Amino acid sequence: MPKLDRLTKFADQNQVKTLITAVLITAGAGGAALGVSPDHTPTAAPVAQPAVDDAAPVRAGTAPTAPAPVIAPAPVAPQPVLVSKDSGPQDIVKAIVSQGQAAGLPADQIQTVIATAKIESAFRPAVSGGVQPYGGPGTAADEVFGLFQEKASFGTVAERQDPNKAIARFIVRFTEAFRKYGITGDTVQAATLAQNPQLLKTRRGVGTGYYNTVKAAMREANDLYNQAAAPPPPQTVLR
């Protein structure tokens, strides 16, 4: 489909860095480890102590011995799904769902992120959308790459082809669109303006070609979300 003008400047790099750090920490040359925010350190849940039996005999001059406290295991944080530029569509959708949940997005917003990645790249992290100069002669910086077809202003080719970072960057500008443009419930409008802010002048993005394309992908995105978010089936133990 013809591409519309892209957002060429990313305003809040600190917010992106915070989200990416909260979801994953890139270690060394391509390795990855999970990151946990220091503001949300898991704590042991309080456990009620058993009542002391009033009828139990107590030897004179000896204090009753309190029962040993029972410490519940700390809750385990859900692990984000980490993917690479060679990952397939199913894993990419799982990564979108896991990052969306880590960012606190509700289901309908995560589904809209899935729909946007679907129409932009068909879930292909390394795909090039070609040079899109938009009014100029066109240079290498105008070639768009990745899940959300980003220009060079979003990073190197390798950074734009990293699906973990591309998902995190889009989630930040998608959620920011709600606040920036005063959107209260239309998730497709937020995705439209996150990718094409110039469409704000055209009915605030609603009903445009890009808006209608994302909206048409929402039913499939809903199905993909349900498949990715469903718990794994129980394993059958043979006796």
N, C-alpha and C positions, 0 to 999 in steps of 0.2 A: 504494500500500500504506500502511496506517496507519503513522505515524511514531512511533518510540520517543523517549524523552527524549534530548536532545542534550547533548554536552559544552559547558558554558557558560563555562569558564575555560581559557585556554591558558597552561600553566605556564611554559614555557621560551621566552619571546619571543626571547632572544638566539640560541638554536639555530635558530629559524626564520629570523631575520635573516641568520645565517651561511649557511644553505643557499640562501636566495633570492639573496644577494649572490654566492655561488659559481656559481650557474647563470645569473643575468642581472642587469644593472644598468639600472634604469629611468632614462632620460635625458630631462630636460625634460618637456614636456607630451606624454606618450604615446610618445616615442621609446624605443628600446631598443638596448643594446650588449652584447656578450658580456663576461663577467667571467672572469678567470683568477686562481686563488688564488695569492698570493705565496709560499706555502709549497711550491708545486709548479712552480717555474720550469723550463721545458724546457731541457735541456742537450744539447750535441752529443755523440753517441756516439763513444767512442774508436775510432780507425781504425788498424789495424796498418800499420806503415811497411814499405816494400819493403826486402829485405835488400841490404846492400852487396856487390857482386861482389868477392870476395877477389882475383880474378885481374886486376881492372882496374888499369891502370898508374897510379901516383900520382907526380907530378913532385916531386922532392926539394925539401924546404923548403916545400911547399905542402900545407895541410890539405885533406882531401877535403871537398867541398861536400855537405852533407846535402840530400836531396831536400825540396822544399817540402811541408809537411804538408797532407793532404787533410782538409778540414772537412766533415763530413756535415751536411746541412740539419737544423735543429731539427724535432722531430716536431710536427705540427699537432694541437692538441687538438680533439676532436669538438665541433661546434657544437650547443648545445641548440636545440630547435625552439621558437620563440616564437609564441604564439597570442594571439588576442584574444577578447572576449566574443561576437564574431560568427563565430568559427571553427566549422567543421563537425566532426562526430564523428571522421572519419578523421584530421584534423589534431590534434584533442585527444588521441587515442590516441598519436599520434607524439610529442606533447609529454610525455605521461606516461612513455613509454618512454625518451625522451632524459633527462628529469630523474631518473628512476629509475636509469638507468645512470650518470649523473653523481654520484649519491649512493652508488653502489656496491651497489645492491640486486641480488640474484640474480633470475633470470627468474621464478621462482615468486612472489616478492614483488611484482614489477612487475605480473604478471598479476592479483594480488589487488587492487592499487590500481586497475587497469582495471575489474575486476568491481565494486568499490565505487562508482566513478564512474558505472558503467552503471546500477546499481540506484538510486542517489541522484538522478541528474539526466538519465539517458540522454545523457550527454555534452553537455548544454546549459549553458554557463557563466552565462547570464543568467537562468535559470529561477528563479522563486519557488515555494517549497513552501507558501506561505501562513503565516498566523500560527499558531504552535504554543505555546500558553501553558503547558500542562502544570500544571494545578492553580491557575492564576491567571486573572484576567480577560482577559489578553492585551493587549499593546501593540505598537507598531511594532518594538520591539527583539526581539520574539519571532518576527518574520517571517524565514524562512530563505531563503538565496539561494545560487546557485552550484553548481559541480560536486559539492560535498560537503555542500550544504545547511547552511550555517553561520549562526548567529545573530549579532546585533550585537556580541557580545563578541569576535568575530573581526575586526571592522573595519567600515568604512562599506560601504554597498551597493556602491559602485564597487570597493572593495578585494575584497569577496567575489565580485564578478562578474569579477574578473581571474583567468583560469584559471591563469596562470603562478604567481601567488602562492597560489592555492587548492591547486594540486598540491603546491607546496613545503611548505605548512602541513600537509597531510595526511600527506606522507611523513615529516615529523618526528614527528608524534604516532603514526603507525603503527609506525615503528621503535622509538620510545620504549616502546610497549606491550609489545614483546618483553622488554625489560629490567624494566619496572615490574611486570609481572604474571608474570614467570618463564616465559614461553612459549618453547619450544625449537624447535618445528617447524610448528605449526598456524598458517599465515598467515591463514586465515579467522578464527580466534579473535582474532588480533591486530587485524585490521580491525574486527571486531565491537566489541571493547573500546575501540578508538581512537575510534569514533563513539558508543558507548553504554556508558560506564564503569559505569553503574548495573547493567548486566547481569552484572557480576562476582559479584553475589549469587545469580544464577540459573545454576547449574552452570558458573560462570566463563565464561558466554556461549555455551558449546558446546551445540548443539541447539536454541537459541532460534529464534524466527521470523526475526530478522535474520540470524543465522548461516546458517540454511538457505537464505535468499534469496541471500546472497553466494555460497554454495557452488554453488547452482544456476547462477549466472552465470559460473562459472569456465571451463567448456568454451568458451563464446563468447569469453571474455577471452583464453584460450590462442590461439585462432585469430586474434584481433585483434592480439595481441602478435607472433605469427609474421609476419603481414603487415607490421606496422610496422617490425619489426626486420630483415626480410630486406633484403639488399643490392639496389640497383636493378639491373634486367637490363642486360646489356651492350648498348651501342648498335651498330646495324648501319651500317657505313660503305659507302655506295654508291660504286662505282668507275665 
